[in-house]
Amino acid sequence: MNNTTIYVDGEVETISASSGTSNTINTGAGQKLWIGLDHSNRYWEGAVDEIRGWSVARTQAEIRAYM
């Protein structure tokens, strides 16, 4: 099973299993990752300070080390 874990300020915010739900991040070739836009094309009203993404799994300690 593949899981997606989202961290906010080095703390786990959400974990979702890859099950085809709207919470799943599709990392297939040619797929776009939208930040601040949901599947219903609603935009998030706010600001995003910093985003980091990796192509490999990181531990919480590794993510904190990059902060």
Secondary structure, DSSP 8 states (H G I E B T S, - for coil): --EEEEEETTEEEEEEE-SSSTT----STT----SSB-TT--B--S--------SS---HHHHHHT-
